Amino acid sequence: MNLRKQTKGLAVGLAALAYAVYPAMGADTINQSGTSGTTFTGIDQAQGSANALRPINFATIANDANNLYITLAVNPAGNLATGGSFNYVIGITSGNPTAGGDTSANATTHGNAYGRDISFDSGFGGMQDFIGIFGAGATGANGSVPNPFTSFGFNDYTWSGSAWTKNNTVANGQPLSSQPSTSIPNQITLTIPLADFATGFALAPGTTFDFDIDSTGTSANTTAYGSLADTSLIQPGVAAGSSAAPYSGSYQFNETMLDQYTITPTPEPTTLALAGLSGLSLMLFRRQRK
C-alpha cells in the first residue's frame, strides 16, 4: 500500500471516529460537558409566568459505582416547598443519531415518558432514558398540591424502541435544601440508581450521555418552561417570565442543544484494599533494605 492510500485510509478512519465520539453535529450541539462533581449552569430564565420555580439555575452531578447524585437548583427566590406545583424532567440519550429513541414524531408521547411537549432532536437519536421529579409529602397525585412539599420523589423510565417502561418509583425522601446565602428550600438532591437503566440505554461507570433538565407542568401536553442546557429562551419572541402571545402552553420544545456527562469510573473496595496492601508492602520492603 502506497503512502497516498495509507493517508486516505487514516483520514477516513479519523472522520468515522470523530462522528462516533461527537455525534451531535450541524444544528445539534453540546453546550457543557463534565464528569463527577461538575456544576452545569443554566440561564436562570423561563417563560409562561414569573414564578421563580420555573427557571433552572444550575445542576451539580456526581456519581459512584452505583448511583447518580443530582442536585437541581431553581432560581434562588423559588420556594420548592410552597411556591407551586411543577414537574422537573431529565431526558437522557446516547447522542447517537441511530439510537432509535423517542422523538416528537410520536403523537402519543410527544417524545418523553410523561407525555409533555418536550423532545430530543432526532440528530441526538431521540430520548432513551427519562427521570420525572415531583413534589411529595402533600395531597394530590404526584404532589399536585403543595401543602407544603416536605421532600420530592421521582420515577424513572427506559425506552424499548416502541414504548416507555417504568423501572422504579421513589415516592418521597429526596431532600430539599437551600442554596448558599439563601434560607428557603430552592434545591433538590436526588439519588438515582444506575441499575434502573439496565434495560434501556445502560448507564455505568465510563458511559457518556447527553442530557437536559427542564421544568414543566403536572399534566400531559404541557410545554417546557425552562431548560438547563439551552442558552436561549425556549419559545422565540416570548420574553422571560411572560405568557403574552405568541406564548403557547403546548409548544413542542424539540431540543437541539444538550449538556453531556461522563460517569466517572470509581475503584471497587477490593481494588482500594489491594492498593493499600501494595503500598504497605513497598514501605516494609524499603525499611528492610535500609
VORO-179195 format. One record per residue: x, y, z of N, C-alpha, C in turn. Coordinates in pm, whole numbers, plus 50000, padded with zeros to 5 digits. Atoms other than C-alpha are relative to their C-alpha. Example, Ala and Ser with C-alpha at 12.3 -4.5 7.8 and 13.67 -1.06 7.14 Angstrom:
<pts>
{{50089; 49881; 50000}; {51230; 49550; 50780}; {50090; 50120; 50000}}
{{49918; 49881; 49994}; {51367; 49894; 50714}; {49923; 50109; 50073}}
</pts>
This chain:
<pts>
{{50086; 49880; 50000}; {50000; 50000; 50000}; {50089; 50124; 50000}}
{{49916; 49880; 50006}; {50144; 50337; 49898}; {49959; 50102; 50105}}
{{50022; 49899; 49897}; {50162; 50645; 50121}; {49867; 50072; 49981}}
{{50125; 49929; 50026}; {49867; 50815; 49949}; {49881; 49920; 50049}}
{{50112; 50084; 49956}; {49636; 50521; 50015}; {49996; 49990; 50152}}
{{49996; 50006; 49854}; {49755; 50497; 50376}; {49943; 50127; 50062}}
{{50047; 49872; 49949}; {49689; 50868; 50430}; {49849; 50012; 49984}}
{{50144; 49994; 50024}; {49343; 50843; 50275}; {49925; 49912; 50098}}
{{50065; 50090; 49905}; {49257; 50542; 50493}; {49999; 50056; 50141}}
{{49993; 49940; 49867}; {49375; 50724; 50804}; {49899; 50112; 50013}}
{{50095; 49888; 49996}; {49163; 51029; 50718}; {49858; 49949; 50014}}
{{50134; 50057; 49990}; {48853; 50815; 50668}; {49975; 49945; 50139}}
{{50013; 50056; 49866}; {48917; 50635; 50997}; {49981; 50106; 50105}}
{{50014; 49891; 49904}; {48961; 50959; 51188}; {49865; 50067; 49989}}
{{50131; 49939; 50019}; {48644; 51102; 51037}; {49892; 49915; 50065}}
{{50098; 50089; 49938}; {48449; 50795; 51146}; {50007; 50005; 50151}}
{{49984; 49991; 49856}; {48596; 50817; 51495}; {49941; 50128; 50053}}
{{50055; 49871; 49956}; {48506; 51184; 51523}; {49849; 49997; 50003}}
{{50147; 50009; 50003}; {48148; 51106; 51425}; {49948; 49917; 50117}}
{{50044; 50088; 49892}; {48127; 50826; 51681}; {50008; 50070; 50135}}
{{49981; 49936; 49871}; {48258; 51042; 51966}; {49918; 50127; 50011}}
{{50074; 49874; 50000}; {48085; 51368; 51869}; {49886; 49994; 49900}}
{{50109; 50019; 50096}; {47756; 51264; 51706}; {49914; 50123; 49980}}
{{50088; 49884; 50011}; {47583; 51597; 51772}; {50066; 50106; 49913}}
{{49940; 49908; 50096}; {47676; 51793; 51462}; {49890; 50080; 49933}}
{{50097; 49919; 50070}; {47511; 52051; 51245}; {49922; 50085; 50096}}
{{50085; 49918; 49915}; {47213; 52207; 51422}; {50000; 49953; 50145}}
{{50001; 50057; 49865}; {47253; 51978; 51727}; {50137; 50021; 50065}}
{{49873; 49965; 49936}; {47518; 52093; 51974}; {50000; 49962; 50147}}
{{49979; 50022; 49857}; {47660; 52014; 52318}; {50043; 50132; 50061}}
{{49969; 49873; 49936}; {47665; 52315; 52548}; {50111; 49985; 50103}}
{{49903; 50018; 49892}; {47855; 52196; 52859}; {50028; 49851; 50017}}
{{49961; 50138; 49975}; {48046; 51877; 52938}; {50066; 49990; 50136}}
{{49936; 50015; 49870}; {48164; 51735; 53268}; {50001; 49857; 50048}}
{{49992; 50128; 49931}; {48241; 51446; 53499}; {49956; 50020; 50145}}
{{50051; 49997; 49864}; {48168; 51371; 53864}; {50042; 50127; 50074}}
{{49977; 49876; 49928}; {48134; 51692; 54065}; {49980; 50126; 49919}}
{{50018; 49883; 50087}; {48065; 51920; 53768}; {49868; 50071; 50030}}
{{50122; 49919; 49991}; {47816; 52205; 53809}; {49969; 50056; 49862}}
{{50047; 49952; 50130}; {47620; 52276; 53490}; {49909; 50120; 50027}}
{{50075; 49878; 49972}; {47482; 52629; 53480}; {49895; 50025; 49892}}
{{50106; 49962; 50092}; {47155; 52740; 53323}; {49994; 50151; 49987}}
{{50014; 49855; 50017}; {47045; 53085; 53207}; {49909; 50060; 50106}}
{{50084; 49955; 49888}; {46810; 53104; 53510}; {49886; 50090; 49952}}
{{50116; 49929; 50053}; {46520; 53228; 53294}; {49900; 49898; 49947}}
{{50105; 50089; 50049}; {46189; 53073; 53195}; {49885; 50084; 49946}}
{{50116; 49932; 50061}; {45858; 53155; 53027}; {49871; 49945; 50059}}
{{50133; 50044; 49957}; {45485; 53124; 53098}; {49950; 50074; 50121}}
{{50033; 49916; 49886}; {45491; 53320; 53424}; {50132; 50039; 50066}}
{{49880; 49956; 49928}; {45734; 53492; 53659}; {50029; 49915; 50122}}
{{49977; 50087; 49884}; {45716; 53207; 53913}; {50146; 49955; 50002}}
{{49857; 50026; 49990}; {46072; 53154; 54039}; {50034; 49850; 50002}}
{{49973; 50143; 50008}; {46031; 52775; 54033}; {50017; 49952; 49857}}
{{49989; 50040; 50141}; {46032; 52774; 53653}; {50144; 50002; 49947}}
{{49863; 49999; 50053}; {46394; 52878; 53579}; {50087; 49892; 50065}}
{{49900; 50092; 49949}; {46671; 52619; 53616}; {50130; 50079; 50019}}
{{49881; 49922; 49970}; {46964; 52789; 53788}; {50127; 49920; 49973}}
{{49884; 50086; 50025}; {47216; 52504; 53792}; {49966; 49858; 50042}}
{{50008; 50138; 49952}; {47261; 52131; 53844}; {50141; 49950; 50020}}
{{49871; 50063; 49972}; {47555; 51957; 54006}; {49980; 49849; 49996}}
{{50013; 50145; 50017}; {47607; 51591; 53910}; {50128; 49932; 50046}}
{{49889; 50083; 49957}; {47829; 51335; 54077}; {49956; 49854; 49992}}
{{50035; 50142; 50004}; {47843; 50956; 54083}; {50100; 49917; 50079}}
{{49909; 50105; 49956}; {47989; 50649; 54243}; {49972; 49879; 49911}}
{{50018; 50117; 50086}; {47981; 50294; 54110}; {49855; 49959; 49985}}
{{50138; 50048; 49998}; {47610; 50255; 54186}; {49894; 50105; 49972}}
{{50103; 49896; 50007}; {47430; 50591; 54175}; {50049; 50126; 49931}}
{{49981; 49860; 50037}; {47400; 50929; 54013}; {49945; 50085; 50114}}
{{50045; 49905; 49899}; {47369; 51216; 54260}; {49981; 50135; 49931}}
{{50033; 49880; 50076}; {47193; 51514; 54105}; {49938; 50103; 50094}}
{{50057; 49889; 49926}; {47138; 51844; 54285}; {49947; 50102; 49899}}
{{50069; 49910; 50093}; {46886; 52054; 54092}; {49961; 50127; 50074}}
{{50029; 49872; 49935}; {46862; 52423; 54181}; {49915; 50088; 49908}}
{{50083; 49904; 50074}; {46585; 52659; 54070}; {50051; 50141; 50031}}
{{49964; 49863; 49966}; {46601; 53037; 54086}; {50008; 50015; 50152}}
{{49983; 49991; 49855}; {46727; 53132; 54437}; {49877; 50053; 50074}}
{{50121; 49948; 49935}; {46396; 53311; 54508}; {49887; 49899; 50004}}
{{50107; 50099; 50007}; {46192; 52998; 54437}; {49994; 49913; 50123}}
{{50020; 50085; 49882}; {46047; 52808; 54734}; {49933; 49870; 49955}}
{{50051; 50128; 50050}; {46006; 52443; 54635}; {49895; 49939; 50093}}
{{50098; 50054; 49905}; {45801; 52369; 54948}; {49862; 50060; 49981}}
{{50129; 49931; 50001}; {45527; 52626; 54899}; {49973; 50082; 49874}}
{{50011; 49906; 50112}; {45583; 52806; 54568}; {49915; 49957; 49884}}
{{50082; 50045; 50112}; {45371; 52593; 54338}; {50028; 49856; 49965}}
{{49989; 50140; 50041}; {45331; 52257; 54167}; {50062; 49990; 49862}}
{{49929; 50017; 50127}; {45579; 52170; 53896}; {50061; 49861; 49996}}
{{49916; 50117; 50022}; {45745; 51865; 53749}; {50132; 50049; 49940}}
{{49870; 49979; 50064}; {46111; 51862; 53657}; {50037; 49869; 49934}}
{{49975; 50123; 50076}; {46217; 51615; 53391}; {50143; 50000; 49949}}
{{49864; 50019; 50049}; {46557; 51479; 53297}; {49994; 49901; 49885}}
{{49991; 50087; 50115}; {46596; 51336; 52949}; {50145; 49962; 49976}}
{{49866; 50053; 50021}; {46897; 51120; 52861}; {50004; 49928; 49867}}
{{49979; 50071; 50125}; {47035; 50991; 52531}; {50147; 49971; 49980}}
{{49860; 50030; 50034}; {47350; 50834; 52395}; {50058; 50104; 49905}}
{{49955; 49903; 50100}; {47365; 51109; 52133}; {50026; 49940; 49864}}
{{49981; 50069; 50128}; {47390; 50851; 51855}; {49877; 50020; 49913}}
{{50118; 49973; 50084}; {47162; 50958; 51566}; {49921; 49874; 49963}}
{{50070; 50124; 50035}; {47076; 50591; 51502}; {49948; 49927; 50125}}
{{50038; 50067; 49875}; {46981; 50518; 51866}; {49856; 49952; 50001}}
{{50140; 50043; 50004}; {46608; 50493; 51789}; {49921; 50038; 50123}}
{{50074; 49953; 49883}; {46492; 50689; 52095}; {49868; 50063; 49963}}
{{50131; 49936; 50020}; {46154; 50856; 52139}; {50021; 50142; 49950}}
{{49988; 49866; 50059}; {46104; 51175; 51934}; {49864; 50067; 49992}}
{{50125; 49923; 50014}; {45844; 51443; 51867}; {49907; 49941; 49895}}
{{50085; 50064; 50101}; {45716; 51230; 51578}; {49897; 49906; 50064}}
{{50093; 50088; 49930}; {45540; 51013; 51839}; {49883; 50084; 50051}}
{{50116; 49917; 49966}; {45192; 51165; 51863}; {49941; 49967; 50136}}
{{50053; 50040; 49869}; {45116; 50977; 52186}; {50085; 50055; 50114}}
{{49909; 49961; 49892}; {45423; 51055; 52397}; {50058; 50140; 49983}}
{{49937; 49872; 50034}; {45546; 51372; 52223}; {50151; 49999; 50025}}
{{49855; 50012; 49990}; {45898; 51238; 52279}; {50053; 49970; 50138}}
{{49952; 50027; 49865}; {45910; 51154; 52652}; {49899; 49918; 50079}}
{{50083; 50092; 49923}; {45768; 50928; 52923}; {49882; 50066; 50068}}
{{50109; 49929; 49934}; {45544; 51195; 53081}; {49899; 50060; 49902}}
{{50093; 49944; 50098}; {45374; 51298; 52757}; {50000; 50152; 49998}}
{{49987; 49855; 50010}; {45493; 51658; 52794}; {50044; 50036; 49858}}
{{49961; 49958; 50134}; {45560; 51862; 52482}; {50150; 50034; 49998}}
{{49855; 49989; 49988}; {45934; 51804; 52516}; {50063; 49881; 49928}}
{{49937; 50109; 50074}; {46157; 51602; 52284}; {50146; 50033; 49972}}
{{49862; 49984; 50047}; {46518; 51547; 52182}; {50000; 49984; 49848}}
{{49992; 50006; 50145}; {46602; 51610; 51819}; {50051; 49863; 49953}}
{{49957; 50130; 50054}; {46650; 51301; 51601}; {50149; 49996; 49974}}
{{49854; 49997; 50016}; {47009; 51417; 51542}; {50073; 49950; 50122}}
{{49946; 50057; 49877}; {47071; 51316; 51905}; {49956; 49855; 50019}}
{{50051; 50136; 49986}; {46889; 50986; 51849}; {49873; 49989; 50080}}
{{50120; 50003; 49917}; {46580; 51089; 52046}; {50032; 49973; 50145}}
{{49983; 50021; 49857}; {46525; 51035; 52418}; {49995; 49850; 50031}}
{{49991; 50143; 49971}; {46625; 50693; 52558}; {49972; 49966; 50147}}
{{50028; 50017; 49857}; {46610; 50728; 52939}; {49932; 50127; 50050}}
{{50080; 49887; 49952}; {46387; 50955; 53146}; {49986; 49992; 50151}}
{{50025; 49990; 49855}; {46357; 51073; 53508}; {49900; 50113; 50022}}
{{50101; 49900; 49968}; {46044; 51256; 53625}; {50001; 50030; 50149}}
{{49984; 49958; 49861}; {46063; 51455; 53950}; {49874; 50075; 50044}}
{{50126; 49942; 49954}; {45762; 51557; 54160}; {50004; 50027; 50150}}
{{50010; 49967; 49859}; {45673; 51711; 54495}; {49935; 49888; 50079}}
{{50053; 50107; 49915}; {45598; 51477; 54786}; {49967; 50055; 50138}}
{{50037; 49958; 49866}; {45454; 51493; 55136}; {49882; 50095; 50001}}
{{50116; 49912; 50008}; {45140; 51673; 55021}; {49884; 49921; 49940}}
{{50118; 50068; 50053}; {44794; 51594; 54884}; {50003; 50003; 49848}}
{{50010; 50003; 50145}; {44711; 51503; 54525}; {50099; 49903; 49938}}
{{49913; 50094; 50070}; {44862; 51264; 54275}; {50130; 50067; 49958}}
{{49868; 49948; 50038}; {45236; 51312; 54218}; {50022; 50141; 50052}}
{{49972; 49871; 49939}; {45242; 51607; 54453}; {49937; 50116; 49928}}
{{50064; 49895; 50078}; {44989; 51813; 54263}; {49957; 50119; 50086}}
{{50042; 49891; 49911}; {44901; 52023; 54570}; {50107; 50022; 50107}}
{{49900; 49976; 49896}; {45182; 52180; 54779}; {49934; 50038; 50131}}
{{50081; 49980; 49879}; {45074; 52166; 55140}; {50077; 49996; 50133}}
{{49903; 49977; 50109}; {45373; 52214; 55176}; {50067; 49869; 49960}}
{{49918; 50116; 50033}; {45605; 51971; 54998}; {50111; 49988; 50104}}
{{49894; 50023; 49902}; {45837; 51817; 55255}; {50123; 49934; 49940}}
{{49889; 50059; 50075}; {46056; 51637; 55001}; {49952; 49983; 49857}}
{{50041; 50030; 50137}; {46048; 51529; 54638}; {50020; 49851; 49974}}
{{49983; 50138; 50044}; {46019; 51193; 54465}; {50029; 49996; 49852}}
{{49975; 50012; 50145}; {46095; 51058; 54120}; {49959; 49861; 49955}}
{{50007; 50130; 50064}; {46023; 50778; 53882}; {50085; 50004; 49874}}
{{49914; 50003; 50118}; {46248; 50664; 53601}; {49955; 49893; 49901}}
{{50049; 50080; 50111}; {46186; 50500; 53266}; {50112; 49974; 49900}}
{{49914; 50026; 50115}; {46366; 50341; 52973}; {49912; 49977; 49877}}
{{50071; 50012; 50128}; {46260; 50342; 52608}; {50037; 49868; 49936}}
{{49977; 50132; 50057}; {46220; 49998; 52449}; {50016; 50002; 49848}}
{{50004; 49991; 50145}; {46208; 50122; 52091}; {49860; 50026; 49950}}
{{50139; 49975; 50038}; {45829; 50145; 52089}; {49916; 50053; 50116}}
{{50078; 49956; 49884}; {45717; 50230; 52445}; {50095; 50026; 50117}}
{{49924; 49973; 49878}; {45836; 50360; 52782}; {49965; 49898; 50107}}
{{50018; 50093; 49888}; {45884; 50117; 53071}; {50043; 50069; 50129}}
{{49963; 49944; 49870}; {45873; 50247; 53428}; {50080; 49896; 50078}}
{{49912; 50093; 49931}; {46158; 50088; 53622}; {50000; 50017; 50151}}
{{49989; 49976; 49857}; {46145; 50250; 53964}; {49918; 50123; 50037}}
{{50067; 49884; 49942}; {45934; 50485; 54175}; {50050; 50021; 50141}}
{{49961; 49959; 49865}; {46076; 50664; 54477}; {49902; 50109; 50038}}
{{50114; 49913; 49977}; {45766; 50827; 54622}; {50035; 50128; 50075}}
{{49965; 49881; 49921}; {45943; 51071; 54855}; {50142; 49984; 50052}}
{{49873; 50014; 49931}; {46254; 51134; 55059}; {50119; 50063; 49933}}
{{49889; 49929; 50065}; {46465; 51323; 54806}; {50005; 50141; 50060}}
{{50006; 49884; 49910}; {46568; 51611; 55032}; {50007; 50136; 49932}}
{{49991; 49860; 50038}; {46518; 51983; 54989}; {50110; 50067; 50081}}
{{49898; 49924; 49928}; {46793; 52227; 55085}; {50006; 50140; 49941}}
{{49989; 49860; 50040}; {46897; 52589; 55043}; {50133; 50025; 49930}}
{{49877; 49957; 50064}; {47148; 52740; 54805}; {50076; 50094; 50094}}
{{49921; 49909; 49915}; {47434; 52938; 54963}; {49940; 50141; 50001}}
{{50049; 49863; 49979}; {47331; 53279; 55101}; {49849; 50013; 49990}}
{{50146; 49997; 49996}; {46962; 53182; 55099}; {49952; 49915; 50117}}
{{50052; 50074; 49886}; {46735; 53039; 55365}; {49870; 49928; 49968}}
{{50123; 50069; 50041}; {46448; 52886; 55164}; {50038; 49875; 49921}}
{{49969; 50123; 50073}; {46428; 52538; 55009}; {49991; 50022; 49849}}
{{49998; 49970; 50143}; {46535; 52606; 54650}; {50086; 49903; 49920}}
{{49932; 50104; 50076}; {46722; 52290; 54553}; {49963; 49862; 50053}}
{{50034; 50140; 49971}; {46658; 51914; 54544}; {50122; 49916; 49973}}
{{49892; 50095; 50027}; {46915; 51637; 54574}; {49940; 49861; 49980}}
{{50054; 50130; 50039}; {46831; 51308; 54401}; {50109; 49895; 50001}}
{{49912; 50117; 50011}; {46994; 50966; 54435}; {49936; 49904; 49903}}
{{50058; 50079; 50109}; {46931; 50775; 54111}; {50084; 49874; 49979}}
{{49922; 50122; 50023}; {47038; 50407; 54091}; {50031; 49979; 49852}}
{{49961; 50028; 50138}; {47234; 50334; 53774}; {49933; 49873; 49948}}
{{50059; 50128; 50040}; {47084; 49984; 53772}; {49859; 50015; 49944}}
{{50136; 49980; 50051}; {46741; 50131; 53695}; {49996; 50005; 49848}}
{{49998; 49981; 50145}; {46851; 50184; 53334}; {50061; 49882; 49925}}
{{49934; 50116; 50060}; {46988; 49838; 53266}; {49927; 49949; 49876}}
{{50076; 50054; 50113}; {46707; 49753; 53022}; {49989; 50098; 49883}}
{{50007; 49902; 50109}; {46742; 50070; 52811}; {50140; 50039; 49958}}
{{49865; 49950; 50020}; {47041; 50289; 52733}; {50070; 49988; 50134}}
{{49943; 50034; 49871}; {47252; 50141; 53011}; {50100; 50106; 50045}}
{{49909; 49903; 49940}; {47433; 50381; 53243}; {50092; 49926; 50096}}
{{49900; 50069; 49919}; {47755; 50254; 53401}; {50126; 50085; 50001}}
{{49874; 49925; 49999}; {48096; 50392; 53500}; {50070; 49993; 49865}}
{{49938; 49990; 50132}; {48267; 50509; 53183}; {49905; 50044; 49890}}
{{50099; 49962; 50102}; {47942; 50581; 52995}; {49990; 50152; 49989}}
{{50026; 49858; 50026}; {47900; 50924; 52835}; {49858; 50013; 49946}}
{{50136; 49978; 50049}; {47546; 51053; 52790}; {49972; 50148; 49985}}
{{50047; 49863; 50019}; {47378; 51370; 52667}; {49868; 50015; 50074}}
{{50118; 49984; 49915}; {47100; 51521; 52879}; {49955; 50145; 50006}}
{{50047; 49869; 49960}; {46888; 51817; 52973}; {49902; 49982; 50117}}
{{50098; 49995; 49893}; {46675; 51912; 53273}; {49905; 50116; 49970}}
{{50100; 49899; 50033}; {46350; 52101; 53207}; {49898; 50011; 50112}}
{{50117; 49982; 49914}; {46078; 52250; 53424}; {49876; 49996; 49912}}
{{50123; 50013; 50077}; {45723; 52177; 53314}; {49882; 49991; 50097}}
{{50119; 50010; 49917}; {45365; 52143; 53440}; {49974; 49857; 50044}}
{{50032; 50131; 49942}; {45194; 51850; 53610}; {49897; 49923; 49916}}
{{50094; 50071; 50086}; {44971; 51746; 53318}; {50058; 49982; 49861}}
{{49950; 50031; 50134}; {45025; 51599; 52972}; {49979; 50117; 49906}}
{{50009; 49898; 50105}; {45069; 51814; 52663}; {50035; 50140; 50052}}
{{49953; 49872; 49948}; {45244; 52088; 52861}; {50143; 50022; 49952}}
{{49867; 49969; 50050}; {45550; 52261; 52721}; {50102; 50009; 50113}}
{{49895; 49969; 49903}; {45883; 52313; 52895}; {49999; 50150; 50027}}
{{49994; 49859; 49963}; {45910; 52641; 53085}; {50144; 50053; 49999}}
{{49860; 49963; 49992}; {46285; 52648; 53142}; {50087; 49879; 49975}}
{{49907; 50106; 50036}; {46589; 52446; 53037}; {50135; 50027; 50064}}
{{49863; 49986; 49950}; {46930; 52379; 53190}; {50098; 50020; 49885}}
{{49897; 50004; 50104}; {47121; 52314; 52867}; {49988; 50111; 49898}}
{{50019; 49905; 50109}; {46967; 52560; 52622}; {50041; 50140; 50045}}
{{49951; 49866; 49967}; {47134; 52901; 52616}; {49904; 50109; 49955}}
{{50102; 49904; 50042}; {46821; 53068; 52474}; {49868; 49968; 50068}}
{{50136; 50028; 49955}; {46464; 53104; 52593}; {49933; 49904; 49904}}
{{50053; 50112; 50078}; {46251; 52816; 52469}; {49916; 50046; 49882}}
{{50090; 49959; 50107}; {45982; 52995; 52266}; {50046; 50133; 49940}}
{{49955; 49876; 50063}; {46104; 53256; 52016}; {49895; 50110; 50010}}
{{50089; 49886; 49998}; {45956; 53601; 52054}; {49925; 50019; 50130}}
{{50067; 49989; 49870}; {45844; 53549; 52416}; {50103; 50040; 50104}}
{{49905; 49950; 49901}; {46014; 53743; 52693}; {50004; 49908; 50123}}
{{49987; 50076; 49875}; {46139; 53584; 53015}; {49888; 50040; 50097}}
{{50106; 49976; 49904}; {45858; 53548; 53269}; {49866; 50035; 49940}}
{{50123; 49954; 50067}; {45590; 53627; 53009}; {49916; 49884; 49950}}
{{50092; 50093; 50064}; {45281; 53440; 52893}; {49923; 50069; 49888}}
{{50066; 49925; 50108}; {45188; 53700; 52632}; {50028; 49934; 49866}}
{{49984; 50054; 50135}; {45141; 53597; 52269}; {50135; 50044; 49942}}
{{50047; 50129; 50052}; {45294; 53419; 52091}; {50025; 49880; 50092}}
{{49977; 50112; 49909}; {45348; 53207; 52406}; {49889; 49897; 49986}}
{{50096; 50110; 50005}; {45180; 52865; 52388}; {50033; 49899; 50108}}
{{49980; 50100; 49895}; {45133; 52625; 52679}; {50022; 49860; 49947}}
{{49979; 50132; 50060}; {45156; 52332; 52436}; {50105; 50006; 49888}}
{{49890; 49987; 50098}; {45460; 52446; 52235}; {50089; 49877; 50008}}
{{49913; 50117; 50003}; {45664; 52143; 52126}; {50145; 50045; 50004}}
{{49861; 49962; 49982}; {46015; 52203; 52262}; {50087; 49885; 49951}}
{{49913; 50102; 50058}; {46236; 51996; 52031}; {50145; 50043; 50022}}
{{49870; 49953; 49953}; {46578; 52018; 52189}; {50114; 49969; 49904}}
{{49884; 50015; 50087}; {46882; 52075; 51970}; {50129; 50039; 50070}}
{{49881; 49970; 49920}; {47122; 52175; 52249}; {49988; 49925; 50134}}
{{49999; 50078; 49877}; {47209; 51939; 52536}; {50133; 50018; 50072}}
{{49875; 50011; 49926}; {47472; 51903; 52807}; {50046; 49854; 49996}}
{{49943; 50134; 50011}; {47699; 51600; 52834}; {50074; 49964; 50129}}
{{49939; 50045; 49876}; {47814; 51395; 53134}; {50064; 49863; 49978}}
{{49934; 50130; 50003}; {48064; 51110; 53163}; {50003; 49945; 50142}}
{{50003; 50064; 49868}; {48007; 50873; 53455}; {50141; 49959; 50036}}
{{49860; 50022; 49963}; {48341; 50869; 53634}; {50018; 49861; 50058}}
{{49972; 50131; 49940}; {48479; 50520; 53694}; {50053; 50016; 50142}}
{{49954; 49996; 49862}; {48531; 50455; 54065}; {50056; 49864; 50037}}
{{49940; 50129; 49965}; {48759; 50185; 54208}; {49912; 49921; 50097}}
{{50075; 50086; 49908}; {48590; 49890; 54377}; {50073; 49993; 50134}}
{{49934; 50011; 49869}; {48658; 49842; 54753}; {50115; 49902; 50001}}
{{49890; 50098; 50003}; {48869; 49534; 54677}; {50123; 50058; 49934}}
{{49887; 49937; 50068}; {49083; 49738; 54440}; {50071; 50095; 50095}}
{{49940; 49908; 49903}; {49135; 50003; 54707}; {50078; 49923; 50106}}
{{49932; 50080; 49898}; {49227; 49733; 54960}; {50131; 49945; 49947}}
{{49878; 50053; 50060}; {49479; 49577; 54723}; {50105; 50109; 49983}}
{{49908; 49888; 50016}; {49629; 49918; 54651}; {50064; 50035; 50134}}
{{49947; 49971; 49868}; {49665; 49976; 55026}; {50102; 49896; 50043}}
{{49906; 50105; 49965}; {49834; 49639; 55077}; {50128; 50013; 49921}}
{{49881; 49982; 50083}; {50069; 49708; 54787}; {50088; 50111; 50056}}
{{49924; 49888; 49943}; {50168; 50040; 54941}; {50068; 49962; 50129}}
{{49941; 50045; 49875}; {50226; 49879; 55280}; {50117; 49907; 49976}}
{{49891; 50093; 50032}; {50438; 49602; 55127}; {50122; 50077; 49952}}
{{49888; 49921; 50051}; {50651; 49861; 54946}; {50071; 50071; 50114}}
{{49939; 49932; 49887}; {50706; 50054; 55269}; {50085; 49904; 50084}}
{{49925; 50100; 49923}; {50813; 49736; 55456}; {50126; 49957; 49928}}
{{49884; 50039; 50080}; {51045; 49639; 55170}; {50110; 50105; 50009}}
{{49902; 49894; 49993}; {51216; 49977; 55178}; {50067; 50005; 50138}}
{{49943; 50000; 49866}; {51260; 49958; 55555}; {50100; 49887; 50017}}
{{49909; 50114; 49989}; {51418; 49613; 55528}; {50132; 50027; 49928}}
{{49878; 49969; 50076}; {51665; 49739; 55265}; {50088; 50096; 50076}}
{{49921; 49904; 49922}; {51769; 50022; 55497}; {50068; 49929; 50118}}
</pts>
